[in-house]
Amino acid sequence: MSSPTDDDGTMLAFMIPSPGDKHGEVRRIPIPSPSPGFCLVKVLRAGVCNTDLEILQGYMGFHGVLGHEFVGRVVEVNTDNDAIKTKWIDRRVCGDINVGCASCGVCDNTFGLDG
């Protein structure tokens, strides 16, 4: 198997291909670019939790990349502030399962953010 990240700008990800799918796949996908004010984390280790298992059973109709329990290192910070970049680049971080984007359908349906 190839490495999790390669010099071709891709990474390996465990994902649910389509809403309602009850199987996951390891796919090579493009490494995302962080939006302004956000950072890119290279995941070093990720766990599988009960929510991931429920998603694999069709819970929430989720599709996309799984793995919200992770530890990694900050590899890019999208800011013009050099002090912030210096502070965060190469810092070890972990995922917070209690923070959602508050803008997608999954967050709306799961957290009641739709009004």
Phi and psi restraints in degrees (range 20) as a CNS / XPLOR table:
assign (resid 1 and name C) (resid 2 and name N)
       (resid 2 and name CA) (resid 2 and name C) 1.0 -74.7 20.0 2
assign (resid 2 and name N) (resid 2 and name CA)
       (resid 2 and name C) (resid 3 and name N) 1.0 170.1 20.0 2
assign (resid 2 and name C) (resid 3 and name N)
       (resid 3 and name CA) (resid 3 and name C) 1.0 -70.3 20.0 2
assign (resid 3 and name N) (resid 3 and name CA)
       (resid 3 and name C) (resid 4 and name N) 1.0 157.7 20.0 2
assign (resid 3 and name C) (resid 4 and name N)
       (resid 4 and name CA) (resid 4 and name C) 1.0 -59.1 20.0 2
assign (resid 4 and name N) (resid 4 and name CA)
       (resid 4 and name C) (resid 5 and name N) 1.0 -32.6 20.0 2
assign (resid 4 and name C) (resid 5 and name N)
       (resid 5 and name CA) (resid 5 and name C) 1.0 -132.1 20.0 2
assign (resid 5 and name N) (resid 5 and name CA)
       (resid 5 and name C) (resid 6 and name N) 1.0 144.3 20.0 2
assign (resid 5 and name C) (resid 6 and name N)
       (resid 6 and name CA) (resid 6 and name C) 1.0 -126.6 20.0 2
assign (resid 6 and name N) (resid 6 and name CA)
       (resid 6 and name C) (resid 7 and name N) 1.0 172.6 20.0 2
assign (resid 6 and name C) (resid 7 and name N)
       (resid 7 and name CA) (resid 7 and name C) 1.0 -74.8 20.0 2
assign (resid 7 and name N) (resid 7 and name CA)
       (resid 7 and name C) (resid 8 and name N) 1.0 0.3 20.0 2
assign (resid 7 and name C) (resid 8 and name N)
       (resid 8 and name CA) (resid 8 and name C) 1.0 -89.9 20.0 2
assign (resid 8 and name N) (resid 8 and name CA)
       (resid 8 and name C) (resid 9 and name N) 1.0 8.2 20.0 2
assign (resid 8 and name C) (resid 9 and name N)
       (resid 9 and name CA) (resid 9 and name C) 1.0 81.4 20.0 2
assign (resid 9 and name N) (resid 9 and name CA)
       (resid 9 and name C) (resid 10 and name N) 1.0 19.7 20.0 2
assign (resid 9 and name C) (resid 10 and name N)
       (resid 10 and name CA) (resid 10 and name C) 1.0 -120.7 20.0 2
assign (resid 10 and name N) (resid 10 and name CA)
       (resid 10 and name C) (resid 11 and name N) 1.0 167.5 20.0 2
assign (resid 10 and name C) (resid 11 and name N)
       (resid 11 and name CA) (resid 11 and name C) 1.0 -144.1 20.0 2
assign (resid 11 and name N) (resid 11 and name CA)
       (resid 11 and name C) (resid 12 and name N) 1.0 161.8 20.0 2
assign (resid 11 and name C) (resid 12 and name N)
       (resid 12 and name CA) (resid 12 and name C) 1.0 -88.2 20.0 2
assign (resid 12 and name N) (resid 12 and name CA)
       (resid 12 and name C) (resid 13 and name N) 1.0 139.8 20.0 2
assign (resid 12 and name C) (resid 13 and name N)
       (resid 13 and name CA) (resid 13 and name C) 1.0 -143.1 20.0 2
assign (resid 13 and name N) (resid 13 and name CA)
       (resid 13 and name C) (resid 14 and name N) 1.0 142.0 20.0 2
assign (resid 13 and name C) (resid 14 and name N)
       (resid 14 and name CA) (resid 14 and name C) 1.0 -93.3 20.0 2
assign (resid 14 and name N) (resid 14 and name CA)
       (resid 14 and name C) (resid 15 and name N) 1.0 120.9 20.0 2
assign (resid 14 and name C) (resid 15 and name N)
       (resid 15 and name CA) (resid 15 and name C) 1.0 -141.6 20.0 2
assign (resid 15 and name N) (resid 15 and name CA)
       (resid 15 and name C) (resid 16 and name N) 1.0 160.9 20.0 2
assign (resid 15 and name C) (resid 16 and name N)
       (resid 16 and name CA) (resid 16 and name C) 1.0 -98.9 20.0 2
assign (resid 16 and name N) (resid 16 and name CA)
       (resid 16 and name C) (resid 17 and name N) 1.0 115.8 20.0 2
assign (resid 16 and name C) (resid 17 and name N)
       (resid 17 and name CA) (resid 17 and name C) 1.0 -63.5 20.0 2
assign (resid 17 and name N) (resid 17 and name CA)
       (resid 17 and name C) (resid 18 and name N) 1.0 -41.9 20.0 2
assign (resid 17 and name C) (resid 18 and name N)
       (resid 18 and name CA) (resid 18 and name C) 1.0 -141.1 20.0 2
assign (resid 18 and name N) (resid 18 and name CA)
       (resid 18 and name C) (resid 19 and name N) 1.0 152.8 20.0 2
assign (resid 18 and name C) (resid 19 and name N)
       (resid 19 and name CA) (resid 19 and name C) 1.0 -54.9 20.0 2
assign (resid 19 and name N) (resid 19 and name CA)
       (resid 19 and name C) (resid 20 and name N) 1.0 135.1 20.0 2
assign (resid 19 and name C) (resid 20 and name N)
       (resid 20 and name CA) (resid 20 and name C) 1.0 88.6 20.0 2
assign (resid 20 and name N) (resid 20 and name CA)
       (resid 20 and name C) (resid 21 and name N) 1.0 -13.8 20.0 2
assign (resid 20 and name C) (resid 21 and name N)
       (resid 21 and name CA) (resid 21 and name C) 1.0 -62.3 20.0 2
assign (resid 21 and name N) (resid 21 and name CA)
       (resid 21 and name C) (resid 22 and name N) 1.0 140.0 20.0 2
assign (resid 21 and name C) (resid 22 and name N)
       (resid 22 and name CA) (resid 22 and name C) 1.0 -112.5 20.0 2
assign (resid 22 and name N) (resid 22 and name CA)
       (resid 22 and name C) (resid 23 and name N) 1.0 32.5 20.0 2
assign (resid 22 and name C) (resid 23 and name N)
       (resid 23 and name CA) (resid 23 and name C) 1.0 -145.5 20.0 2
assign (resid 23 and name N) (resid 23 and name CA)
       (resid 23 and name C) (resid 24 and name N) 1.0 152.4 20.0 2
assign (resid 23 and name C) (resid 24 and name N)
       (resid 24 and name CA) (resid 24 and name C) 1.0 -111.3 20.0 2
assign (resid 24 and name N) (resid 24 and name CA)
       (resid 24 and name C) (resid 25 and name N) 1.0 160.0 20.0 2
assign (resid 24 and name C) (resid 25 and name N)
       (resid 25 and name CA) (resid 25 and name C) 1.0 -136.2 20.0 2
assign (resid 25 and name N) (resid 25 and name CA)
       (resid 25 and name C) (resid 26 and name N) 1.0 145.3 20.0 2
assign (resid 25 and name C) (resid 26 and name N)
       (resid 26 and name CA) (resid 26 and name C) 1.0 -90.2 20.0 2
assign (resid 26 and name N) (resid 26 and name CA)
       (resid 26 and name C) (resid 27 and name N) 1.0 122.1 20.0 2
assign (resid 26 and name C) (resid 27 and name N)
       (resid 27 and name CA) (resid 27 and name C) 1.0 -128.9 20.0 2
assign (resid 27 and name N) (resid 27 and name CA)
       (resid 27 and name C) (resid 28 and name N) 1.0 154.3 20.0 2
assign (resid 27 and name C) (resid 28 and name N)
       (resid 28 and name CA) (resid 28 and name C) 1.0 -93.5 20.0 2
assign (resid 28 and name N) (resid 28 and name CA)
       (resid 28 and name C) (resid 29 and name N) 1.0 120.7 20.0 2
assign (resid 28 and name C) (resid 29 and name N)
       (resid 29 and name CA) (resid 29 and name C) 1.0 -128.0 20.0 2
assign (resid 29 and name N) (resid 29 and name CA)
       (resid 29 and name C) (resid 30 and name N) 1.0 161.4 20.0 2
assign (resid 29 and name C) (resid 30 and name N)
       (resid 30 and name CA) (resid 30 and name C) 1.0 -64.3 20.0 2
assign (resid 30 and name N) (resid 30 and name CA)
       (resid 30 and name C) (resid 31 and name N) 1.0 142.1 20.0 2
assign (resid 30 and name C) (resid 31 and name N)
       (resid 31 and name CA) (resid 31 and name C) 1.0 -70.5 20.0 2
assign (resid 31 and name N) (resid 31 and name CA)
       (resid 31 and name C) (resid 32 and name N) 1.0 126.4 20.0 2
assign (resid 31 and name C) (resid 32 and name N)
       (resid 32 and name CA) (resid 32 and name C) 1.0 -73.1 20.0 2
assign (resid 32 and name N) (resid 32 and name CA)
       (resid 32 and name C) (resid 33 and name N) 1.0 157.3 20.0 2
assign (resid 32 and name C) (resid 33 and name N)
       (resid 33 and name CA) (resid 33 and name C) 1.0 -98.9 20.0 2
assign (resid 33 and name N) (resid 33 and name CA)
       (resid 33 and name C) (resid 34 and name N) 1.0 135.8 20.0 2
assign (resid 33 and name C) (resid 34 and name N)
       (resid 34 and name CA) (resid 34 and name C) 1.0 -71.1 20.0 2
assign (resid 34 and name N) (resid 34 and name CA)
       (resid 34 and name C) (resid 35 and name N) 1.0 142.0 20.0 2
assign (resid 34 and name C) (resid 35 and name N)
       (resid 35 and name CA) (resid 35 and name C) 1.0 -69.5 20.0 2
assign (resid 35 and name N) (resid 35 and name CA)
       (resid 35 and name C) (resid 36 and name N) 1.0 162.1 20.0 2
assign (resid 35 and name C) (resid 36 and name N)
       (resid 36 and name CA) (resid 36 and name C) 1.0 -54.6 20.0 2
assign (resid 36 and name N) (resid 36 and name CA)
       (resid 36 and name C) (resid 37 and name N) 1.0 132.9 20.0 2
assign (resid 36 and name C) (resid 37 and name N)
       (resid 37 and name CA) (resid 37 and name C) 1.0 85.7 20.0 2
assign (resid 37 and name N) (resid 37 and name CA)
       (resid 37 and name C) (resid 38 and name N) 1.0 0.4 20.0 2
assign (resid 37 and name C) (resid 38 and name N)
       (resid 38 and name CA) (resid 38 and name C) 1.0 -117.8 20.0 2
assign (resid 38 and name N) (resid 38 and name CA)
       (resid 38 and name C) (resid 39 and name N) 1.0 170.8 20.0 2
assign (resid 38 and name C) (resid 39 and name N)
       (resid 39 and name CA) (resid 39 and name C) 1.0 -126.4 20.0 2
assign (resid 39 and name N) (resid 39 and name CA)
       (resid 39 and name C) (resid 40 and name N) 1.0 166.0 20.0 2
assign (resid 39 and name C) (resid 40 and name N)
       (resid 40 and name CA) (resid 40 and name C) 1.0 -109.7 20.0 2
assign (resid 40 and name N) (resid 40 and name CA)
       (resid 40 and name C) (resid 41 and name N) 1.0 130.1 20.0 2
assign (resid 40 and name C) (resid 41 and name N)
       (resid 41 and name CA) (resid 41 and name C) 1.0 -113.5 20.0 2
assign (resid 41 and name N) (resid 41 and name CA)
       (resid 41 and name C) (resid 42 and name N) 1.0 128.3 20.0 2
assign (resid 41 and name C) (resid 42 and name N)
       (resid 42 and name CA) (resid 42 and name C) 1.0 -85.4 20.0 2
assign (resid 42 and name N) (resid 42 and name CA)
       (resid 42 and name C) (resid 43 and name N) 1.0 114.3 20.0 2
assign (resid 42 and name C) (resid 43 and name N)
       (resid 43 and name CA) (resid 43 and name C) 1.0 -74.5 20.0 2
assign (resid 43 and name N) (resid 43 and name CA)
       (resid 43 and name C) (resid 44 and name N) 1.0 127.1 20.0 2
assign (resid 43 and name C) (resid 44 and name N)
       (resid 44 and name CA) (resid 44 and name C) 1.0 -97.9 20.0 2
assign (resid 44 and name N) (resid 44 and name CA)
       (resid 44 and name C) (resid 45 and name N) 1.0 -36.7 20.0 2
assign (resid 44 and name C) (resid 45 and name N)
       (resid 45 and name CA) (resid 45 and name C) 1.0 -146.6 20.0 2
assign (resid 45 and name N) (resid 45 and name CA)
       (resid 45 and name C) (resid 46 and name N) 1.0 143.2 20.0 2
assign (resid 45 and name C) (resid 46 and name N)
       (resid 46 and name CA) (resid 46 and name C) 1.0 -138.2 20.0 2
assign (resid 46 and name N) (resid 46 and name CA)
       (resid 46 and name C) (resid 47 and name N) 1.0 147.3 20.0 2
assign (resid 46 and name C) (resid 47 and name N)
       (resid 47 and name CA) (resid 47 and name C) 1.0 -110.2 20.0 2
assign (resid 47 and name N) (resid 47 and name CA)
       (resid 47 and name C) (resid 48 and name N) 1.0 166.5 20.0 2
assign (resid 47 and name C) (resid 48 and name N)
       (resid 48 and name CA) (resid 48 and name C) 1.0 -111.3 20.0 2
assign (resid 48 and name N) (resid 48 and name CA)
       (resid 48 and name C) (resid 49 and name N) 1.0 125.6 20.0 2
assign (resid 48 and name C) (resid 49 and name N)
       (resid 49 and name CA) (resid 49 and name C) 1.0 -113.6 20.0 2
assign (resid 49 and name N) (resid 49 and name CA)
       (resid 49 and name C) (resid 50 and name N) 1.0 179.4 20.0 2
assign (resid 49 and name C) (resid 50 and name N)
       (resid 50 and name CA) (resid 50 and name C) 1.0 -62.6 20.0 2
assign (resid 50 and name N) (resid 50 and name CA)
       (resid 50 and name C) (resid 51 and name N) 1.0 -35.3 20.0 2
assign (resid 50 and name C) (resid 51 and name N)
       (resid 51 and name CA) (resid 51 and name C) 1.0 -62.5 20.0 2
assign (resid 51 and name N) (resid 51 and name CA)
       (resid 51 and name C) (resid 52 and name N) 1.0 -41.2 20.0 2
assign (resid 51 and name C) (resid 52 and name N)
       (resid 52 and name CA) (resid 52 and name C) 1.0 -59.3 20.0 2
assign (resid 52 and name N) (resid 52 and name CA)
       (resid 52 and name C) (resid 53 and name N) 1.0 -42.6 20.0 2
assign (resid 52 and name C) (resid 53 and name N)
       (resid 53 and name CA) (resid 53 and name C) 1.0 -65.3 20.0 2
assign (resid 53 and name N) (resid 53 and name CA)
       (resid 53 and name C) (resid 54 and name N) 1.0 -38.8 20.0 2
assign (resid 53 and name C) (resid 54 and name N)
       (resid 54 and name CA) (resid 54 and name C) 1.0 -66.2 20.0 2
assign (resid 54 and name N) (resid 54 and name CA)
       (resid 54 and name C) (resid 55 and name N) 1.0 -38.8 20.0 2
assign (resid 54 and name C) (resid 55 and name N)
       (resid 55 and name CA) (resid 55 and name C) 1.0 -61.4 20.0 2
assign (resid 55 and name N) (resid 55 and name CA)
       (resid 55 and name C) (resid 56 and name N) 1.0 -40.4 20.0 2
assign (resid 55 and name C) (resid 56 and name N)
       (resid 56 and name CA) (resid 56 and name C) 1.0 -65.2 20.0 2
assign (resid 56 and name N) (resid 56 and name CA)
       (resid 56 and name C) (resid 57 and name N) 1.0 -19.4 20.0 2
assign (resid 56 and name C) (resid 57 and name N)
       (resid 57 and name CA) (resid 57 and name C) 1.0 -91.9 20.0 2
assign (resid 57 and name N) (resid 57 and name CA)
       (resid 57 and name C) (resid 58 and name N) 1.0 3.5 20.0 2
assign (resid 57 and name C) (resid 58 and name N)
       (resid 58 and name CA) (resid 58 and name C) 1.0 101.2 20.0 2
assign (resid 58 and name N) (resid 58 and name CA)
       (resid 58 and name C) (resid 59 and name N) 1.0 1.6 20.0 2
assign (resid 58 and name C) (resid 59 and name N)
       (resid 59 and name CA) (resid 59 and name C) 1.0 -62.2 20.0 2
assign (resid 59 and name N) (resid 59 and name CA)
       (resid 59 and name C) (resid 60 and name N) 1.0 132.5 20.0 2
assign (resid 59 and name C) (resid 60 and name N)
       (resid 60 and name CA) (resid 60 and name C) 1.0 74.1 20.0 2
assign (resid 60 and name N) (resid 60 and name CA)
       (resid 60 and name C) (resid 61 and name N) 1.0 -5.9 20.0 2
assign (resid 60 and name C) (resid 61 and name N)
       (resid 61 and name CA) (resid 61 and name C) 1.0 62.8 20.0 2
assign (resid 61 and name N) (resid 61 and name CA)
       (resid 61 and name C) (resid 62 and name N) 1.0 24.7 20.0 2
assign (resid 61 and name C) (resid 62 and name N)
       (resid 62 and name CA) (resid 62 and name C) 1.0 -67.6 20.0 2
assign (resid 62 and name N) (resid 62 and name CA)
       (resid 62 and name C) (resid 63 and name N) 1.0 144.6 20.0 2
assign (resid 62 and name C) (resid 63 and name N)
       (resid 63 and name CA) (resid 63 and name C) 1.0 -143.4 20.0 2
assign (resid 63 and name N) (resid 63 and name CA)
       (resid 63 and name C) (resid 64 and name N) 1.0 147.8 20.0 2
assign (resid 63 and name C) (resid 64 and name N)
       (resid 64 and name CA) (resid 64 and name C) 1.0 132.7 20.0 2
assign (resid 64 and name N) (resid 64 and name CA)
       (resid 64 and name C) (resid 65 and name N) 1.0 -161.2 20.0 2
assign (resid 64 and name C) (resid 65 and name N)
       (resid 65 and name CA) (resid 65 and name C) 1.0 -83.8 20.0 2
assign (resid 65 and name N) (resid 65 and name CA)
       (resid 65 and name C) (resid 66 and name N) 1.0 130.2 20.0 2
assign (resid 65 and name C) (resid 66 and name N)
       (resid 66 and name CA) (resid 66 and name C) 1.0 -92.3 20.0 2
assign (resid 66 and name N) (resid 66 and name CA)
       (resid 66 and name C) (resid 67 and name N) 1.0 166.3 20.0 2
assign (resid 66 and name C) (resid 67 and name N)
       (resid 67 and name CA) (resid 67 and name C) 1.0 116.2 20.0 2
assign (resid 67 and name N) (resid 67 and name CA)
       (resid 67 and name C) (resid 68 and name N) 1.0 56.7 20.0 2
assign (resid 67 and name C) (resid 68 and name N)
       (resid 68 and name CA) (resid 68 and name C) 1.0 -85.1 20.0 2
assign (resid 68 and name N) (resid 68 and name CA)
       (resid 68 and name C) (resid 69 and name N) 1.0 -5.7 20.0 2
assign (resid 68 and name C) (resid 69 and name N)
       (resid 69 and name CA) (resid 69 and name C) 1.0 -106.3 20.0 2
assign (resid 69 and name N) (resid 69 and name CA)
       (resid 69 and name C) (resid 70 and name N) 1.0 101.7 20.0 2
assign (resid 69 and name C) (resid 70 and name N)
       (resid 70 and name CA) (resid 70 and name C) 1.0 -148.9 20.0 2
assign (resid 70 and name N) (resid 70 and name CA)
       (resid 70 and name C) (resid 71 and name N) 1.0 163.7 20.0 2
assign (resid 70 and name C) (resid 71 and name N)
       (resid 71 and name CA) (resid 71 and name C) 1.0 -130.3 20.0 2
assign (resid 71 and name N) (resid 71 and name CA)
       (resid 71 and name C) (resid 72 and name N) 1.0 143.1 20.0 2
assign (resid 71 and name C) (resid 72 and name N)
       (resid 72 and name CA) (resid 72 and name C) 1.0 -162.6 20.0 2
assign (resid 72 and name N) (resid 72 and name CA)
       (resid 72 and name C) (resid 73 and name N) 1.0 -169.4 20.0 2
assign (resid 72 and name C) (resid 73 and name N)
       (resid 73 and name CA) (resid 73 and name C) 1.0 -125.0 20.0 2
assign (resid 73 and name N) (resid 73 and name CA)
       (resid 73 and name C) (resid 74 and name N) 1.0 139.9 20.0 2
assign (resid 73 and name C) (resid 74 and name N)
       (resid 74 and name CA) (resid 74 and name C) 1.0 -70.7 20.0 2
assign (resid 74 and name N) (resid 74 and name CA)
       (resid 74 and name C) (resid 75 and name N) 1.0 124.8 20.0 2
assign (resid 74 and name C) (resid 75 and name N)
       (resid 75 and name CA) (resid 75 and name C) 1.0 -114.0 20.0 2
assign (resid 75 and name N) (resid 75 and name CA)
       (resid 75 and name C) (resid 76 and name N) 1.0 -14.8 20.0 2
assign (resid 75 and name C) (resid 76 and name N)
       (resid 76 and name CA) (resid 76 and name C) 1.0 -154.6 20.0 2
assign (resid 76 and name N) (resid 76 and name CA)
       (resid 76 and name C) (resid 77 and name N) 1.0 140.3 20.0 2
assign (resid 76 and name C) (resid 77 and name N)
       (resid 77 and name CA) (resid 77 and name C) 1.0 -127.4 20.0 2
assign (resid 77 and name N) (resid 77 and name CA)
       (resid 77 and name C) (resid 78 and name N) 1.0 125.0 20.0 2
assign (resid 77 and name C) (resid 78 and name N)
       (resid 78 and name CA) (resid 78 and name C) 1.0 -91.3 20.0 2
assign (resid 78 and name N) (resid 78 and name CA)
       (resid 78 and name C) (resid 79 and name N) 1.0 84.1 20.0 2
assign (resid 78 and name C) (resid 79 and name N)
       (resid 79 and name CA) (resid 79 and name C) 1.0 -154.0 20.0 2
assign (resid 79 and name N) (resid 79 and name CA)
       (resid 79 and name C) (resid 80 and name N) 1.0 155.0 20.0 2
assign (resid 79 and name C) (resid 80 and name N)
       (resid 80 and name CA) (resid 80 and name C) 1.0 -88.8 20.0 2
assign (resid 80 and name N) (resid 80 and name CA)
       (resid 80 and name C) (resid 81 and name N) 1.0 -5.7 20.0 2
assign (resid 80 and name C) (resid 81 and name N)
       (resid 81 and name CA) (resid 81 and name C) 1.0 -83.3 20.0 2
assign (resid 81 and name N) (resid 81 and name CA)
       (resid 81 and name C) (resid 82 and name N) 1.0 106.1 20.0 2
assign (resid 81 and name C) (resid 82 and name N)
       (resid 82 and name CA) (resid 82 and name C) 1.0 -63.6 20.0 2
assign (resid 82 and name N) (resid 82 and name CA)
       (resid 82 and name C) (resid 83 and name N) 1.0 -31.8 20.0 2
assign (resid 82 and name C) (resid 83 and name N)
       (resid 83 and name CA) (resid 83 and name C) 1.0 -65.1 20.0 2
assign (resid 83 and name N) (resid 83 and name CA)
       (resid 83 and name C) (resid 84 and name N) 1.0 -39.9 20.0 2
assign (resid 83 and name C) (resid 84 and name N)
       (resid 84 and name CA) (resid 84 and name C) 1.0 -68.2 20.0 2
assign (resid 84 and name N) (resid 84 and name CA)
       (resid 84 and name C) (resid 85 and name N) 1.0 -43.5 20.0 2
assign (resid 84 and name C) (resid 85 and name N)
       (resid 85 and name CA) (resid 85 and name C) 1.0 -57.5 20.0 2
assign (resid 85 and name N) (resid 85 and name CA)
       (resid 85 and name C) (resid 86 and name N) 1.0 -48.2 20.0 2
assign (resid 85 and name C) (resid 86 and name N)
       (resid 86 and name CA) (resid 86 and name C) 1.0 -60.3 20.0 2
assign (resid 86 and name N) (resid 86 and name CA)
       (resid 86 and name C) (resid 87 and name N) 1.0 -39.4 20.0 2
assign (resid 86 and name C) (resid 87 and name N)
       (resid 87 and name CA) (resid 87 and name C) 1.0 -66.7 20.0 2
assign (resid 87 and name N) (resid 87 and name CA)
       (resid 87 and name C) (resid 88 and name N) 1.0 -37.5 20.0 2
assign (resid 87 and name C) (resid 88 and name N)
       (resid 88 and name CA) (resid 88 and name C) 1.0 -100.2 20.0 2
assign (resid 88 and name N) (resid 88 and name CA)
       (resid 88 and name C) (resid 89 and name N) 1.0 -28.6 20.0 2
assign (resid 88 and name C) (resid 89 and name N)
       (resid 89 and name CA) (resid 89 and name C) 1.0 -59.8 20.0 2
assign (resid 89 and name N) (resid 89 and name CA)
       (resid 89 and name C) (resid 90 and name N) 1.0 131.6 20.0 2
assign (resid 89 and name C) (resid 90 and name N)
       (resid 90 and name CA) (resid 90 and name C) 1.0 73.4 20.0 2
assign (resid 90 and name N) (resid 90 and name CA)
       (resid 90 and name C) (resid 91 and name N) 1.0 7.6 20.0 2
assign (resid 90 and name C) (resid 91 and name N)
       (resid 91 and name CA) (resid 91 and name C) 1.0 -76.3 20.0 2
assign (resid 91 and name N) (resid 91 and name CA)
       (resid 91 and name C) (resid 92 and name N) 1.0 139.2 20.0 2
assign (resid 91 and name C) (resid 92 and name N)
       (resid 92 and name CA) (resid 92 and name C) 1.0 -79.2 20.0 2
assign (resid 92 and name N) (resid 92 and name CA)
       (resid 92 and name C) (resid 93 and name N) 1.0 133.7 20.0 2
assign (resid 92 and name C) (resid 93 and name N)
       (resid 93 and name CA) (resid 93 and name C) 1.0 -138.2 20.0 2
assign (resid 93 and name N) (resid 93 and name CA)
       (resid 93 and name C) (resid 94 and name N) 1.0 166.2 20.0 2
assign (resid 93 and name C) (resid 94 and name N)
       (resid 94 and name CA) (resid 94 and name C) 1.0 -133.0 20.0 2
assign (resid 94 and name N) (resid 94 and name CA)
       (resid 94 and name C) (resid 95 and name N) 1.0 158.6 20.0 2
assign (resid 94 and name C) (resid 95 and name N)
       (resid 95 and name CA) (resid 95 and name C) 1.0 -76.0 20.0 2
assign (resid 95 and name N) (resid 95 and name CA)
       (resid 95 and name C) (resid 96 and name N) 1.0 148.0 20.0 2
assign (resid 95 and name C) (resid 96 and name N)
       (resid 96 and name CA) (resid 96 and name C) 1.0 -113.3 20.0 2
assign (resid 96 and name N) (resid 96 and name CA)
       (resid 96 and name C) (resid 97 and name N) 1.0 111.1 20.0 2
assign (resid 96 and name C) (resid 97 and name N)
       (resid 97 and name CA) (resid 97 and name C) 1.0 -74.2 20.0 2
assign (resid 97 and name N) (resid 97 and name CA)
       (resid 97 and name C) (resid 98 and name N) 1.0 -7.8 20.0 2
assign (resid 97 and name C) (resid 98 and name N)
       (resid 98 and name CA) (resid 98 and name C) 1.0 -95.6 20.0 2
assign (resid 98 and name N) (resid 98 and name CA)
       (resid 98 and name C) (resid 99 and name N) 1.0 6.2 20.0 2
assign (resid 98 and name C) (resid 99 and name N)
       (resid 99 and name CA) (resid 99 and name C) 1.0 -117.0 20.0 2
assign (resid 99 and name N) (resid 99 and name CA)
       (resid 99 and name C) (resid 100 and name N) 1.0 120.8 20.0 2
assign (resid 99 and name C) (resid 100 and name N)
       (resid 100 and name CA) (resid 100 and name C) 1.0 -108.3 20.0 2
assign (resid 100 and name N) (resid 100 and name CA)
       (resid 100 and name C) (resid 101 and name N) 1.0 171.3 20.0 2
assign (resid 100 and name C) (resid 101 and name N)
       (resid 101 and name CA) (resid 101 and name C) 1.0 -76.7 20.0 2
assign (resid 101 and name N) (resid 101 and name CA)
       (resid 101 and name C) (resid 102 and name N) 1.0 -22.3 20.0 2
assign (resid 101 and name C) (resid 102 and name N)
       (resid 102 and name CA) (resid 102 and name C) 1.0 63.9 20.0 2
assign (resid 102 and name N) (resid 102 and name CA)
       (resid 102 and name C) (resid 103 and name N) 1.0 15.9 20.0 2
assign (resid 102 and name C) (resid 103 and name N)
       (resid 103 and name CA) (resid 103 and name C) 1.0 -131.8 20.0 2
assign (resid 103 and name N) (resid 103 and name CA)
       (resid 103 and name C) (resid 104 and name N) 1.0 -7.8 20.0 2
assign (resid 103 and name C) (resid 104 and name N)
       (resid 104 and name CA) (resid 104 and name C) 1.0 -101.5 20.0 2
assign (resid 104 and name N) (resid 104 and name CA)
       (resid 104 and name C) (resid 105 and name N) 1.0 169.3 20.0 2
assign (resid 104 and name C) (resid 105 and name N)
       (resid 105 and name CA) (resid 105 and name C) 1.0 -62.4 20.0 2
assign (resid 105 and name N) (resid 105 and name CA)
       (resid 105 and name C) (resid 106 and name N) 1.0 -34.8 20.0 2
assign (resid 105 and name C) (resid 106 and name N)
       (resid 106 and name CA) (resid 106 and name C) 1.0 -63.9 20.0 2
assign (resid 106 and name N) (resid 106 and name CA)
       (resid 106 and name C) (resid 107 and name N) 1.0 -46.1 20.0 2
assign (resid 106 and name C) (resid 107 and name N)
       (resid 107 and name CA) (resid 107 and name C) 1.0 -63.1 20.0 2
assign (resid 107 and name N) (resid 107 and name CA)
       (resid 107 and name C) (resid 108 and name N) 1.0 -43.2 20.0 2
assign (resid 107 and name C) (resid 108 and name N)
       (resid 108 and name CA) (resid 108 and name C) 1.0 -58.3 20.0 2
assign (resid 108 and name N) (resid 108 and name CA)
       (resid 108 and name C) (resid 109 and name N) 1.0 -48.5 20.0 2
assign (resid 108 and name C) (resid 109 and name N)
       (resid 109 and name CA) (resid 109 and name C) 1.0 -74.0 20.0 2
assign (resid 109 and name N) (resid 109 and name CA)
       (resid 109 and name C) (resid 110 and name N) 1.0 -33.0 20.0 2
assign (resid 109 and name C) (resid 110 and name N)
       (resid 110 and name CA) (resid 110 and name C) 1.0 -84.0 20.0 2
assign (resid 110 and name N) (resid 110 and name CA)
       (resid 110 and name C) (resid 111 and name N) 1.0 -40.2 20.0 2
assign (resid 110 and name C) (resid 111 and name N)
       (resid 111 and name CA) (resid 111 and name C) 1.0 -106.9 20.0 2
assign (resid 111 and name N) (resid 111 and name CA)
       (resid 111 and name C) (resid 112 and name N) 1.0 4.4 20.0 2
assign (resid 111 and name C) (resid 112 and name N)
       (resid 112 and name CA) (resid 112 and name C) 1.0 67.2 20.0 2
assign (resid 112 and name N) (resid 112 and name CA)
       (resid 112 and name C) (resid 113 and name N) 1.0 33.8 20.0 2
assign (resid 112 and name C) (resid 113 and name N)
       (resid 113 and name CA) (resid 113 and name C) 1.0 -87.3 20.0 2
assign (resid 113 and name N) (resid 113 and name CA)
       (resid 113 and name C) (resid 114 and name N) 1.0 4.3 20.0 2
assign (resid 113 and name C) (resid 114 and name N)
       (resid 114 and name CA) (resid 114 and name C) 1.0 -90.5 20.0 2
assign (resid 114 and name N) (resid 114 and name CA)
       (resid 114 and name C) (resid 115 and name N) 1.0 14.9 20.0 2
